[in-house]
Amino acid sequence: MTKQPTWLDWLVMLILAAIWGVSFLFIKRSVQVFNPVQMAMWRMVLATAVYLPIAAAYWSKINWKNWKPLLVVAFCGSAIPNFLFAIAGQHIPSGLAGVLNSLTPLFTLISGMMFFQLQANWIKITGVLLGLGGALMLVLSDHPDTGGGGHAFYAMLCVLATVCYAINSNVISKYLRDQPPAAIASAAFILTGGLFLIGLWWSDGWHAAMTHPQGLEALGYIGYLAAFGTVVGSIIYFWLLQRTGALFATSVTYLLPIVALAVGLLDNETVTIQEMLGTGIILTGLWLTKK
């Protein structure tokens, strides 16, 4: 960590948890209209559009020699997880997706130890194992909202998305600490925006938005995901990451399960005892990784 978190850092984390916590419900609603590829392409294209003026403002501060880490930010920090959560959102409750997203700090620690020379003691390792055990409980458990089972594969897609987020966090912490957060995020999308625009055209996402009865409504959900979940959320997250380090910044996922489950309940999703127990085990594991 670069310094101990202040009250401002904790306040920003609460705001970020609210922004991202509601995103899982909007993902679930948007993939009722768009297929996962269309949803992911729309989100990346709209986010790129929002980033264009930000990139122009920060152009002189962007170090384009870091294009390789910036590609990791675009794909591991946004595009791949967006696609994976979109697929999962068609089959599992949004609350469960939000809970599984809380594995990000565990995989941040694991990838940091494996590839970024991050040191860990036996307490942290115990926390990782405990958190992974809680995740396994959720992945393998039956859930009434999915017909009593059959969601393990889609739950694992959420887990894979958190692995991408963890790689992204460590790459930013190691290679991009000296760049402004807005410059990092906007540069990553400028590098890849054209590719996602082609993907939107190829997937026929525009036609789906214009012809489906709920097309514009679903596009509004994706607009929130792009503007707030991706752009505003990413800039806030990178700011936290640079101020406090990867492990504190990813601790926002302590709060994400609470927000995601609460929003899911408001949308008439079922929260099971096993889901609550698995969430508690994961959060206990996260707490141990901070020791």
Secondary structure, DSSP 8 states (H G I E B T S, - for coil): --S---HHHHHHHHHHHHHHHTHHHHHHHHTTTS-HHHHHHHHHHHHHHHHHHHHHHTGGG--GGGHHHHHHHHIIIIIHHHHHHHHHHTTS-HHHHHHHHTTHHHHHHHHHHHHS-----HHHHHHHHHHHHHHHHHHHS--GGGTTS--HHHHHHHHHHHHHHHHHHHHHHHHSTTS-HHHHHHHHHHHHHHHHHHHHHHHTHHHHHHHSTTHHHHHHHHHHIIIIIIIIHHHHHHHHHHHH-HHHHGGGGGTHHHHHHHHHHHTT----HHHHHHHHHHHHHHHHHT-
